[in-house]
């Protein structure tokens, strides 16, 4: 019987892989440059679908194991068919997922064991801005709240909040990003 190599895991994170990635980036910082991209197509009404099949990282295009489909729609009150979450709900999902991933991975690297992590995320939007009814009202979220419940040693709670703040989505929402919209004929 072959001896199995012990995998160094905390919180389900393979630390050997993660530490190897960090070490490689320390040796060659250009490996850290990533581009994530999707393709989106309007289906009908307020419904559209995004396809996620690859991303650029480690100086190469990397294919996902499968193509992921992310559908968006609007609730009936906003003239949709309520067949999928709406885009602002997808944003809350992206935020929750990214903050959770950041919290769990950074905790693992620091040897902080987590038994359970759950969150509730909610955001406030006054849709008068989106509907073009008022130029004085923001078109997007004005406030977002994330409430985590974490099963771990209670002495870790303050540290976990700091680790959650490593989230790229959290930082993009907090600090903004340059967005260039181009529209051209097909």
C-alpha positions in Angstrom: 0.0 0.0 0.0 1.4 3.4 -1.0 1.8 5.9 1.7 -0.6 8.8 1.2 0.8 12.3 1.4 -0.8 14.2 4.3 -2.6 17.3 3.0 -2.1 20.4 5.2 -5.6 21.7 5.4 -7.3 24.1 7.7 -11.0 25.2 7.1 -10.9 23.0 4.0 -8.2 25.2 2.5 -5.2 23.3 1.1 -2.4 25.4 2.7 0.3 23.8 0.6 -1.2 25.0 -2.6 -2.0 28.4 -1.2 1.5 28.9 0.3 3.0 27.7 -3.0 1.0 30.3 -4.9 2.1 33.0 -2.5 5.8 31.9 -2.7 5.6 31.9 -6.5 4.1 35.4 -6.5 6.8 36.7 -4.1 9.4 35.4 -6.6 7.6 36.8 -9.7 5.1 39.5 -8.8 3.7 39.5 -12.4 2.1 36.1 -11.6 -0.4 38.1 -9.5 -1.9 40.0 -12.4 -5.4 38.6 -13.1 -8.3 39.5 -15.4 -11.6 38.0 -14.8 -14.2 38.1 -17.6 -17.6 37.0 -18.5 -19.8 37.1 -21.6 -23.4 38.3 -21.2 -26.3 38.0 -23.6 -29.8 39.5 -23.3 -32.5 36.8 -23.5 -35.8 38.7 -23.4 -37.5 41.4 -21.3 -35.3 42.0 -18.2 -33.7 38.5 -18.4 -30.0 38.0 -19.4 -27.4 35.3 -19.0 -23.7 35.5 -18.2 -21.3 32.8 -19.1 -18.1 32.3 -17.1 -15.6 29.9 -18.8 -12.1 31.1 -18.0 -9.9 33.8 -16.5 -6.4 35.1 -16.9 -4.0 34.5 -14.1 -0.4 33.3 -13.6 0.5 34.7 -17.0 -2.0 32.5 -18.8 -5.6 32.0 -19.7 -7.0 29.3 -17.3 -10.2 27.3 -18.3 -12.7 26.5 -15.5 -13.6 22.8 -15.3 -17.0 23.8 -16.7 -18.7 26.9 -18.1 -20.9 28.5 -15.4 -24.2 30.2 -16.3 -25.5 33.1 -14.2 -29.0 34.2 -15.1 -30.5 37.6 -14.1 -34.0 38.8 -14.2 -36.2 41.2 -12.3 -39.2 40.6 -10.1 -42.6 41.1 -11.6 -43.0 44.5 -9.9 -40.1 45.7 -12.1 -41.5 44.2 -15.3 -39.6 41.0 -15.1 -40.6 37.3 -14.9 -38.8 36.6 -11.6 -36.9 33.7 -13.1 -33.6 34.5 -11.5 -32.1 36.9 -9.0 -31.8 40.5 -10.1 -28.4 42.1 -10.7 -28.3 43.9 -7.3 -29.0 40.6 -5.6 -26.1 39.1 -7.6 -23.9 41.9 -6.2 -24.9 41.0 -2.6 -24.1 37.4 -3.4 -20.7 38.3 -4.8 -20.0 40.4 -1.7 -21.1 37.7 0.7 -19.1 35.0 -1.2 -16.0 37.1 -1.5 -16.0 38.3 2.1 -16.6 34.7 3.3 -13.8 33.3 1.1 -11.4 36.0 2.3 -12.3 35.4 6.0 -11.9 31.6 5.7 -8.7 31.6 3.7 -6.9 34.2 5.7 -8.0 32.5 8.9 -6.6 29.2 7.6 -3.2 30.8 6.8 -3.1 32.2 10.4 -4.1 28.8 11.9 -7.5 30.0 13.0 -9.9 27.1 12.8 -13.6 27.7 11.9 -16.4 25.3 12.4 -19.2 27.3 10.8 -19.6 30.6 9.0 -22.9 32.1 7.9 -23.9 35.5 6.9 -26.9 37.6 6.1 -26.4 40.5 3.7 -28.9 43.3 2.9 -28.7 46.6 1.1 -30.8 49.7 0.7 -31.7 51.1 -2.7 -34.2 53.8 -3.5 -35.2 52.8 -7.0 -36.3 56.4 -7.9 -32.7 56.9 -9.0 -32.7 53.7 -11.2 -36.1 54.6 -12.7 -34.9 58.1 -13.6 -37.5 59.8 -11.3 -34.9 61.8 -9.3 -31.4 63.0 -10.1 -30.9 63.6 -6.4 -31.2 60.0 -5.4 -28.4 57.4 -6.0 -29.0 54.8 -8.7 -27.3 52.2 -6.5 -27.0 50.9 -3.0 -26.5 53.6 -0.3 -26.0 51.2 2.6 -25.0 47.5 2.8 -24.9 45.5 6.0 -23.2 42.0 6.5 -23.9 40.1 9.7 -21.7 37.1 10.2 -22.3 34.3 12.7 -19.0 32.3 13.1 -18.4 29.2 15.2 -14.8 29.5 16.4 -12.9 30.5 19.5 -14.5 33.8 20.7 -11.1 35.4 21.0 -10.9 35.3 17.1 -13.9 37.5 16.4 -12.1 40.9 16.2 -9.3 39.4 14.1 -11.8 37.7 11.7 -13.4 41.1 10.9 -10.0 42.4 9.9 -9.4 39.3 7.8 -12.8 39.6 6.0 -11.7 43.1 4.9 -9.2 41.5 2.5 -12.1 40.8 0.1 -11.6 42.2 -3.4 -15.4 42.7 -3.8 -15.7 44.5 -0.5 -12.8 46.7 -1.5 -14.2 47.4 -4.9 -17.5 48.5 -3.4 -15.9 50.5 -0.7 -13.3 52.2 -2.9 -14.9 52.1 -6.4 -13.3 51.0 -9.7 -13.0 52.6 -13.1 -15.7 51.3 -15.4 -15.6 52.0 -19.1 -18.8 51.3 -21.0 -18.6 51.1 -24.8 -21.5 50.5 -27.1 -21.0 49.7 -30.7 -23.2 48.3 -33.6 -23.3 44.5 -34.0 
